[in-house]
Amino acid sequence: MQTIDAEEARTIVRESVTRIVPDADFSQVRPDERLRDVLELDSLDFLSLVEILSERTGLPIDEDDYPRLDTLDGAVAFLVERAGSR
């Protein structure tokens, strides 16, 4: 994948989360809220999310990057930035 814009990244994050939490209600998730808290993701769920995001985008995501994936806005910004720096 070459570049990812914010709208694309938001869709990728939402679809990826939905694979882990099929009934995730994003109308209840503020962009700056911790996904793990709001959607009750445990550690394994979060690692699954990281793996799905990496597979879907082809982008490497290291453990040092995990804090940037904490919120919806953070994950979107990370994907846009990482895709743009390839």
A tleap script that builds the chain and sets N, CA, C and O, in Angstrom:
source leaprc.protein.ff14SB
mol = sequence {
  NMET GLN THR ILE ASP ALA GLU GLU ALA ARG
  THR ILE VAL ARG GLU SER VAL THR ARG ILE
  VAL PRO ASP ALA ASP PHE SER GLN VAL ARG
  PRO ASP GLU ARG LEU ARG ASP VAL LEU GLU
  LEU ASP SER LEU ASP PHE LEU SER LEU VAL
  GLU ILE LEU SER GLU ARG THR GLY LEU PRO
  ILE ASP GLU ASP ASP TYR PRO ARG LEU ASP
  THR LEU ASP GLY ALA VAL ALA PHE LEU VAL
  GLU ARG ALA GLY SER CARG
}
set mol.1.N position { 0.848 -1.170 0.000 }
set mol.1.CA position { 0.000 0.000 0.000 }
set mol.1.C position { 0.894 1.233 0.000 }
set mol.1.O position { 1.814 1.335 0.811 }
set mol.2.N position { 0.634 2.148 -0.885 }
set mol.2.CA position { 1.484 3.327 -1.010 }
set mol.2.C position { 1.238 4.338 0.110 }
set mol.2.O position { 1.974 4.365 1.096 }
set mol.3.N position { 0.228 5.149 -0.038 }
set mol.3.CA position { -0.102 6.111 1.004 }
set mol.3.C position { -1.507 5.816 1.509 }
set mol.3.O position { -2.312 5.178 0.831 }
set mol.4.N position { -1.772 6.284 2.685 }
set mol.4.CA position { -3.085 6.113 3.304 }
set mol.4.C position { -3.530 7.483 3.785 }
set mol.4.O position { -2.798 8.158 4.509 }
set mol.5.N position { -4.734 7.899 3.383 }
set mol.5.CA position { -5.235 9.165 3.910 }
set mol.5.C position { -6.014 8.885 5.200 }
set mol.5.O position { -6.253 7.729 5.550 }
set mol.6.N position { -6.399 9.935 5.888 }
set mol.6.CA position { -7.038 9.786 7.194 }
set mol.6.C position { -8.356 9.010 7.109 }
set mol.6.O position { -8.652 8.196 7.983 }
set mol.7.N position { -9.131 9.253 6.082 }
set mol.7.CA position { -10.412 8.556 5.941 }
set mol.7.C position { -10.189 7.053 5.752 }
set mol.7.O position { -10.868 6.226 6.362 }
set mol.8.N position { -9.235 6.726 4.906 }
set mol.8.CA position { -8.881 5.315 4.669 }
set mol.8.C position { -8.384 4.660 5.952 }
set mol.8.O position { -8.783 3.546 6.292 }
set mol.9.N position { -7.507 5.368 6.658 }
set mol.9.CA position { -6.943 4.838 7.897 }
set mol.9.C position { -8.034 4.605 8.932 }
set mol.9.O position { -8.027 3.589 9.627 }
set mol.10.N position { -8.969 5.542 9.038 }
set mol.10.CA position { -10.067 5.401 10.007 }
set mol.10.C position { -10.906 4.154 9.677 }
set mol.10.O position { -11.301 3.406 10.572 }
set mol.11.N position { -11.165 3.949 8.394 }
set mol.11.CA position { -11.922 2.770 7.959 }
set mol.11.C position { -11.160 1.493 8.288 }
set mol.11.O position { -11.745 0.529 8.782 }
set mol.12.N position { -9.867 1.481 8.017 }
set mol.12.CA position { -9.037 0.308 8.306 }
set mol.12.C position { -9.054 -0.005 9.799 }
set mol.12.O position { -9.195 -1.165 10.185 }
set mol.13.N position { -8.910 1.017 10.641 }
set mol.13.CA position { -8.898 0.800 12.086 }
set mol.13.C position { -10.250 0.257 12.539 }
set mol.13.O position { -10.308 -0.717 13.289 }
set mol.14.N position { -11.322 0.874 12.094 }
set mol.14.CA position { -12.658 0.422 12.505 }
set mol.14.C position { -12.931 -1.016 12.051 }
set mol.14.O position { -13.421 -1.833 12.830 }
set mol.15.N position { -12.616 -1.318 10.806 }
set mol.15.CA position { -12.843 -2.676 10.302 }
set mol.15.C position { -11.975 -3.690 11.046 }
set mol.15.O position { -12.414 -4.810 11.306 }
set mol.16.N position { -10.756 -3.305 11.384 }
set mol.16.CA position { -9.852 -4.194 12.111 }
set mol.16.C position { -10.369 -4.462 13.520 }
set mol.16.O position { -10.349 -5.600 13.990 }
set mol.17.N position { -10.830 -3.416 14.187 }
set mol.17.CA position { -11.392 -3.587 15.528 }
set mol.17.C position { -12.630 -4.475 15.464 }
set mol.17.O position { -12.839 -5.315 16.339 }
set mol.18.N position { -13.442 -4.293 14.440 }
set mol.18.CA position { -14.677 -5.068 14.299 }
set mol.18.C position { -14.396 -6.559 14.105 }
set mol.18.O position { -15.232 -7.397 14.446 }
set mol.19.N position { -13.232 -6.891 13.562 }
set mol.19.CA position { -12.862 -8.306 13.452 }
set mol.19.C position { -12.625 -8.918 14.827 }
set mol.19.O position { -12.794 -10.124 15.008 }
set mol.20.N position { -12.235 -8.096 15.793 }
set mol.20.CA position { -11.965 -8.570 17.147 }
set mol.20.C position { -13.203 -8.423 18.034 }
set mol.20.O position { -13.524 -9.308 18.828 }
set mol.21.N position { -13.891 -7.285 17.884 }
set mol.21.CA position { -15.104 -6.999 18.660 }
set mol.21.C position { -16.221 -6.743 17.649 }
set mol.21.O position { -16.481 -5.596 17.285 }
set mol.22.N position { -16.880 -7.811 17.197 }
set mol.22.CA position { -17.877 -7.680 16.126 }
set mol.22.C position { -18.994 -6.674 16.401 }
set mol.22.O position { -19.531 -6.076 15.468 }
set mol.23.N position { -19.345 -6.482 17.665 }
set mol.23.CA position { -20.432 -5.557 17.982 }
set mol.23.C position { -19.926 -4.193 18.451 }
set mol.23.O position { -20.655 -3.459 19.117 }
set mol.24.N position { -18.687 -3.849 18.109 }
set mol.24.CA position { -18.120 -2.559 18.514 }
set mol.24.C position { -18.986 -1.422 17.997 }
set mol.24.O position { -19.302 -1.358 16.808 }
set mol.25.N position { -19.366 -0.527 18.898 }
set mol.25.CA position { -20.220 0.615 18.554 }
set mol.25.C position { -19.361 1.873 18.542 }
set mol.25.O position { -19.092 2.464 19.588 }
set mol.26.N position { -18.940 2.267 17.368 }
set mol.26.CA position { -18.040 3.416 17.258 }
set mol.26.C position { -18.742 4.740 17.505 }
set mol.26.O position { -18.082 5.768 17.655 }
set mol.27.N position { -20.072 4.735 17.551 }
set mol.27.CA position { -20.780 5.968 17.886 }
set mol.27.C position { -20.556 6.308 19.362 }
set mol.27.O position { -20.769 7.446 19.781 }
set mol.28.N position { -20.129 5.324 20.137 }
set mol.28.CA position { -19.870 5.521 21.562 }
set mol.28.C position { -18.387 5.775 21.865 }
set mol.28.O position { -18.014 5.965 23.023 }
set mol.29.N position { -17.548 5.778 20.828 }
set mol.29.CA position { -16.103 5.937 21.013 }
set mol.29.C position { -15.680 7.332 20.568 }
set mol.29.O position { -15.762 7.673 19.388 }
set mol.30.N position { -15.225 8.135 21.532 }
set mol.30.CA position { -14.680 9.448 21.176 }
set mol.30.C position { -13.289 9.222 20.565 }
set mol.30.O position { -12.578 8.301 20.967 }
set mol.31.N position { -12.907 10.051 19.610 }
set mol.31.CA position { -11.624 9.847 18.919 }
set mol.31.C position { -10.397 9.849 19.829 }
set mol.31.O position { -9.356 9.300 19.468 }
set mol.32.N position { -10.518 10.471 21.021 }
set mol.32.CA position { -9.364 10.564 21.922 }
set mol.32.C position { -9.460 9.607 23.110 }
set mol.32.O position { -8.641 9.680 24.025 }
set mol.33.N position { -10.449 8.712 23.107 }
set mol.33.CA position { -10.594 7.746 24.188 }
set mol.33.C position { -9.751 6.504 23.921 }
set mol.33.O position { -9.554 6.105 22.773 }
set mol.34.N position { -9.264 5.909 24.986 }
set mol.34.CA position { -8.465 4.688 24.853 }
set mol.34.C position { -9.346 3.544 24.357 }
set mol.34.O position { -10.330 3.178 25.001 }
set mol.35.N position { -8.985 2.993 23.218 }
set mol.35.CA position { -9.757 1.900 22.637 }
set mol.35.C position { -9.834 0.707 23.586 }
set mol.35.O position { -10.873 0.058 23.700 }
set mol.36.N position { -8.738 0.431 24.255 }
set mol.36.CA position { -8.704 -0.726 25.160 }
set mol.36.C position { -9.724 -0.584 26.276 }
set mol.36.O position { -10.324 -1.575 26.695 }
set mol.37.N position { -9.931 0.639 26.766 }
set mol.37.CA position { -10.886 0.865 27.846 }
set mol.37.C position { -12.323 0.842 27.337 }
set mol.37.O position { -13.175 0.140 27.884 }
set mol.38.N position { -12.579 1.604 26.302 }
set mol.38.CA position { -13.946 1.754 25.798 }
set mol.38.C position { -14.488 0.448 25.222 }
set mol.38.O position { -15.648 0.101 25.443 }
set mol.39.N position { -13.652 -0.268 24.487 }
set mol.39.CA position { -14.097 -1.497 23.830 }
set mol.39.C position { -13.730 -2.748 24.623 }
set mol.39.O position { -13.955 -3.874 24.178 }
set mol.40.N position { -13.156 -2.527 25.814 }
set mol.40.CA position { -12.775 -3.619 26.708 }
set mol.40.C position { -11.874 -4.648 26.029 }
set mol.40.O position { -12.113 -5.853 26.106 }
set mol.41.N position { -10.835 -4.144 25.364 }
set mol.41.CA position { -9.855 -5.024 24.724 }
set mol.41.C position { -8.839 -5.469 25.767 }
set mol.41.O position { -8.283 -4.644 26.491 }
set mol.42.N position { -8.600 -6.765 25.840 }
set mol.42.CA position { -7.536 -7.229 26.725 }
set mol.42.C position { -6.221 -7.218 25.934 }
set mol.42.O position { -6.194 -6.815 24.771 }
set mol.43.N position { -5.163 -7.653 26.556 }
set mol.43.CA position { -3.837 -7.610 25.923 }
set mol.43.C position { -3.795 -8.415 24.626 }
set mol.43.O position { -3.227 -7.968 23.629 }
set mol.44.N position { -4.397 -9.602 24.645 }
set mol.44.CA position { -4.395 -10.433 23.439 }
set mol.44.C position { -5.226 -9.799 22.321 }
set mol.44.O position { -4.862 -9.879 21.147 }
set mol.45.N position { -6.342 -9.171 22.692 }
set mol.45.CA position { -7.153 -8.465 21.696 }
set mol.45.C position { -6.347 -7.341 21.055 }
set mol.45.O position { -6.385 -7.147 19.839 }
set mol.46.N position { -5.616 -6.603 21.890 }
set mol.46.CA position { -4.825 -5.490 21.368 }
set mol.46.C position { -3.732 -5.993 20.433 }
set mol.46.O position { -3.491 -5.405 19.379 }
set mol.47.N position { -3.075 -7.076 20.817 }
set mol.47.CA position { -2.038 -7.647 19.953 }
set mol.47.C position { -2.642 -8.139 18.639 }
set mol.47.O position { -2.019 -8.022 17.584 }
set mol.48.N position { -3.836 -8.681 18.702 }
set mol.48.CA position { -4.538 -9.095 17.477 }
set mol.48.C position { -4.820 -7.884 16.603 }
set mol.48.O position { -4.681 -7.945 15.382 }
set mol.49.N position { -5.216 -6.787 17.229 }
set mol.49.CA position { -5.471 -5.556 16.473 }
set mol.49.C position { -4.201 -5.090 15.766 }
set mol.49.O position { -4.239 -4.728 14.590 }
set mol.50.N position { -3.090 -5.098 16.472 }
set mol.50.CA position { -1.811 -4.698 15.883 }
set mol.50.C position { -1.489 -5.579 14.677 }
set mol.50.O position { -1.097 -5.083 13.621 }
set mol.51.N position { -1.658 -6.879 14.845 }
set mol.51.CA position { -1.368 -7.826 13.768 }
set mol.51.C position { -2.281 -7.581 12.556 }
set mol.51.O position { -1.815 -7.582 11.416 }
set mol.52.N position { -3.553 -7.377 12.802 }
set mol.52.CA position { -4.504 -7.133 11.707 }
set mol.52.C position { -4.163 -5.834 10.986 }
set mol.52.O position { -4.178 -5.785 9.757 }
set mol.53.N position { -3.857 -4.787 11.739 }
set mol.53.CA position { -3.496 -3.506 11.116 }
set mol.53.C position { -2.253 -3.661 10.247 }
set mol.53.O position { -2.197 -3.128 9.139 }
set mol.54.N position { -1.269 -4.381 10.742 }
set mol.54.CA position { -0.040 -4.593 9.988 }
set mol.54.C position { -0.313 -5.388 8.713 }
set mol.54.O position { 0.192 -5.049 7.643 }
set mol.55.N position { -1.118 -6.449 8.834 }
set mol.55.CA position { -1.461 -7.265 7.659 }
set mol.55.C position { -2.231 -6.457 6.622 }
set mol.55.O position { -1.948 -6.537 5.427 }
set mol.56.N position { -3.203 -5.682 7.086 }
set mol.56.CA position { -4.060 -4.926 6.164 }
set mol.56.C position { -3.296 -3.826 5.436 }
set mol.56.O position { -3.583 -3.528 4.277 }
set mol.57.N position { -2.332 -3.229 6.110 }
set mol.57.CA position { -1.638 -2.080 5.523 }
set mol.57.C position { -0.277 -2.438 4.949 }
set mol.57.O position { 0.264 -1.701 4.125 }
set mol.58.N position { 0.281 -3.567 5.380 }
set mol.58.CA position { 1.627 -3.915 4.956 }
set mol.58.C position { 2.690 -3.096 5.672 }
set mol.58.O position { 3.850 -3.079 5.260 }
set mol.59.N position { 2.298 -2.420 6.739 }
set mol.59.CA position { 3.217 -1.561 7.483 }
set mol.59.C position { 3.773 -2.297 8.699 }
set mol.59.O position { 3.044 -3.018 9.379 }
set mol.60.N position { 5.064 -2.114 8.969 }
set mol.60.CA position { 5.610 -2.704 10.190 }
set mol.60.C position { 5.124 -1.922 11.404 }
set mol.60.O position { 5.116 -0.691 11.391 }
set mol.61.N position { 4.723 -2.626 12.438 }
set mol.61.CA position { 4.306 -1.992 13.689 }
set mol.61.C position { 5.090 -2.668 14.801 }
set mol.61.O position { 4.904 -3.851 15.085 }
set mol.62.N position { 5.966 -1.898 15.422 }
set mol.62.CA position { 6.827 -2.406 16.482 }
set mol.62.C position { 6.190 -2.147 17.847 }
set mol.62.O position { 5.266 -1.343 17.976 }
set mol.63.N position { 6.693 -2.831 18.839 }
set mol.63.CA position { 6.182 -2.647 20.198 }
set mol.63.C position { 6.286 -1.200 20.656 }
set mol.63.O position { 5.428 -0.719 21.395 }
set mol.64.N position { 7.336 -0.502 20.219 }
set mol.64.CA position { 7.503 0.908 20.570 }
set mol.64.C position { 6.378 1.769 20.003 }
set mol.64.O position { 6.140 2.873 20.492 }
set mol.65.N position { 5.685 1.274 18.977 }
set mol.65.CA position { 4.596 2.017 18.344 }
set mol.65.C position { 3.255 1.832 19.057 }
set mol.65.O position { 2.327 2.606 18.823 }
set mol.66.N position { 3.137 0.833 19.911 }
set mol.66.CA position { 1.850 0.498 20.528 }
set mol.66.C position { 1.158 1.682 21.200 }
set mol.66.O position { -0.053 1.836 21.043 }
set mol.67.N position { 1.879 2.527 21.944 }
set mol.67.CA position { 1.188 3.658 22.582 }
set mol.67.C position { 0.490 4.583 21.574 }
set mol.67.O position { -0.499 5.231 21.917 }
set mol.68.N position { 0.983 4.647 20.367 }
set mol.68.CA position { 0.379 5.509 19.349 }
set mol.68.C position { -0.930 4.924 18.824 }
set mol.68.O position { -1.707 5.624 18.175 }
set mol.69.N position { -1.176 3.655 19.099 }
set mol.69.CA position { -2.389 2.987 18.633 }
set mol.69.C position { -3.461 2.951 19.720 }
set mol.69.O position { -4.458 2.242 19.587 }
set mol.70.N position { -3.260 3.700 20.774 }
set mol.70.CA position { -4.112 3.668 21.957 }
set mol.70.C position { -5.521 4.236 21.716 }
set mol.70.O position { -6.495 3.766 22.302 }
set mol.71.N position { -5.612 5.242 20.855 }
set mol.71.CA position { -6.900 5.883 20.573 }
set mol.71.C position { -7.198 5.789 19.081 }
set mol.71.O position { -6.311 5.491 18.281 }
set mol.72.N position { -8.432 6.042 18.718 }
set mol.72.CA position { -8.805 6.016 17.313 }
set mol.72.C position { -8.002 7.057 16.534 }
set mol.72.O position { -7.430 6.750 15.488 }
set mol.73.N position { -7.959 8.292 17.046 }
set mol.73.CA position { -7.193 9.338 16.363 }
set mol.73.C position { -5.711 9.014 16.305 }
set mol.73.O position { -5.056 9.275 15.296 }
set mol.74.N position { -5.177 8.448 17.377 }
set mol.74.CA position { -3.764 8.087 17.405 }
set mol.74.C position { -3.432 7.024 16.377 }
set mol.74.O position { -2.421 7.116 15.681 }
set mol.75.N position { -4.287 6.011 16.283 }
set mol.75.CA position { -4.061 4.929 15.321 }
set mol.75.C position { -4.153 5.460 13.893 }
set mol.75.O position { -3.355 5.090 13.032 }
set mol.76.N position { -5.122 6.322 13.653 }
set mol.76.CA position { -5.279 6.914 12.308 }
set mol.76.C position { -4.034 7.724 11.953 }
set mol.76.O position { -3.475 7.568 10.867 }
set mol.77.N position { -3.603 8.584 12.867 }
set mol.77.CA position { -2.420 9.423 12.611 }
set mol.77.C position { -1.182 8.554 12.386 }
set mol.77.O position { -0.370 8.837 11.505 }
set mol.78.N position { -1.046 7.506 13.180 }
set mol.78.CA position { 0.111 6.608 13.016 }
set mol.78.C position { 0.126 5.977 11.633 }
set mol.78.O position { 1.158 5.988 10.962 }
set mol.79.N position { -1.007 5.425 11.196 }
set mol.79.CA position { -1.061 4.765 9.900 }
set mol.79.C position { -0.765 5.745 8.759 }
set mol.79.O position { -0.021 5.418 7.835 }
set mol.80.N position { -1.345 6.936 8.827 }
set mol.80.CA position { -1.103 7.942 7.782 }
set mol.80.C position { 0.372 8.311 7.744 }
set mol.80.O position { 0.975 8.364 6.673 }
set mol.81.N position { 0.953 8.564 8.911 }
set mol.81.CA position { 2.361 8.947 8.989 }
set mol.81.C position { 3.283 7.826 8.527 }
set mol.81.O position { 4.192 8.056 7.729 }
set mol.82.N position { 3.053 6.615 9.025 }
set mol.82.CA position { 3.923 5.489 8.685 }
set mol.82.C position { 3.841 5.176 7.193 }
set mol.82.O position { 4.860 4.893 6.563 }
set mol.83.N position { 2.646 5.225 6.627 }
set mol.83.CA position { 2.495 4.942 5.196 }
set mol.83.C position { 3.175 6.025 4.350 }
set mol.83.O position { 3.717 5.739 3.282 }
set mol.84.N position { 3.140 7.265 4.837 }
set mol.84.CA position { 3.758 8.363 4.103 }
set mol.84.C position { 5.264 8.365 4.158 }
set mol.84.O position { 5.925 8.975 3.318 }
set mol.85.N position { 5.816 7.673 5.159 }
set mol.85.CA position { 7.279 7.682 5.320 }
set mol.85.C position { 7.941 6.487 4.660 }
set mol.85.O position { 9.151 6.301 4.784 }
set mol.86.N position { 7.160 5.674 3.961 }
set mol.86.CA position { 7.726 4.489 3.310 }
set mol.86.C position { 8.450 4.852 2.049 }
set mol.86.O position { 8.988 3.976 1.372 }
savepdb mol mol.pdb
quit
